[in-house]
Amino acid sequence: MYNKQTYEQIIEFIQQHREIEFEYENKQYAFLAVKDGFVLVCDNKTQGPVFVDYEEMVKESRINGHTFLDLFKSEELTITAVL
């Protein structure tokens, strides 16, 4: 398990375009870089469109109607790795 991260650290990781892996409702998710941009994946399947901008992906991607940052702030997800 990855050490608990602060909101500020998560924002810094996002600004650095680091790949973030996390668990939500017993499913594995990740923000990954791909050839044409960035994607959110769940259980190794792309969830939504390819984004050109990493920050836009994090803000626009939804999981059950919630953004990653909303779920992080409410402590509903667990960061498992930052690469």
C-alpha positions as CSV (number, residue, x, y, z in Angstrom):
1,M,0.0,0.0,0.0
2,Y,1.2,3.5,-0.8
3,N,1.7,6.1,1.9
4,K,-1.2,8.4,2.5
5,Q,-0.9,11.5,0.3
6,T,-2.0,15.0,0.9
7,Y,-4.2,16.9,-1.5
8,E,-1.2,19.2,-2.3
9,Q,1.0,16.3,-3.1
10,I,-1.7,14.9,-5.5
11,I,-1.9,18.2,-7.2
12,E,1.9,18.2,-7.6
13,F,1.8,14.7,-9.1
14,I,-0.9,15.8,-11.5
15,Q,1.2,18.8,-12.6
16,Q,4.2,16.5,-13.1
17,H,2.0,14.2,-15.2
18,R,2.9,11.2,-13.0
19,E,1.0,8.0,-13.5
20,I,-1.4,7.6,-10.5
21,E,-2.8,4.2,-9.6
22,F,-5.6,3.9,-7.2
23,E,-8.4,1.7,-5.9
24,Y,-12.0,2.6,-5.7
25,E,-14.9,0.3,-4.7
26,N,-12.5,-2.8,-5.0
27,K,-11.5,-1.9,-8.6
28,Q,-8.0,-0.8,-9.8
29,Y,-7.8,2.4,-11.7
30,A,-4.9,4.4,-13.2
31,F,-4.2,7.6,-15.1
32,L,-1.8,6.6,-17.8
33,A,0.1,8.2,-20.6
34,V,-0.6,6.7,-24.1
35,K,0.7,7.5,-27.6
36,D,-1.9,10.2,-28.3
37,G,-2.3,11.7,-24.8
38,F,-3.7,10.4,-21.4
39,V,-6.4,8.0,-20.4
40,L,-8.2,6.7,-17.3
41,V,-8.2,3.0,-17.2
42,C,-10.1,0.5,-14.9
43,D,-9.1,-3.1,-14.7
44,N,-6.9,-2.5,-17.8
45,K,-9.7,-1.1,-19.9
46,T,-9.9,2.5,-21.1
47,Q,-12.7,4.5,-19.4
48,G,-13.7,7.5,-21.6
49,P,-11.8,9.5,-24.2
50,V,-8.1,10.1,-24.8
51,F,-7.2,13.5,-23.4
52,V,-4.5,15.7,-24.8
53,D,-4.0,17.5,-21.4
54,Y,-3.4,15.5,-18.2
55,E,-5.0,18.1,-15.9
56,E,-8.1,18.1,-18.1
57,M,-8.3,14.3,-17.9
58,V,-8.1,14.4,-14.1
59,K,-10.8,17.1,-13.9
60,E,-13.1,15.7,-16.6
61,S,-12.9,12.0,-16.0
62,R,-15.8,10.7,-13.9
63,I,-16.1,7.5,-11.8
64,N,-19.8,7.0,-10.8
65,G,-20.4,10.7,-11.5
66,H,-17.5,11.9,-9.3
67,T,-14.1,13.3,-10.3
68,F,-10.9,11.8,-9.0
69,L,-10.2,14.9,-6.8
70,D,-13.7,14.8,-5.3
71,L,-13.2,11.1,-4.4
72,F,-9.7,11.8,-3.1
73,K,-10.9,14.7,-0.9
74,S,-13.7,12.6,0.6
75,E,-11.2,9.7,1.2
76,E,-13.3,7.3,-0.9
77,L,-10.3,6.0,-2.9
78,T,-6.9,4.7,-2.0
79,I,-3.7,5.7,-3.9
80,T,-1.8,2.5,-4.5
81,A,1.2,3.9,-6.6
82,V,2.6,7.0,-8.1
83,L,5.0,6.4,-10.9
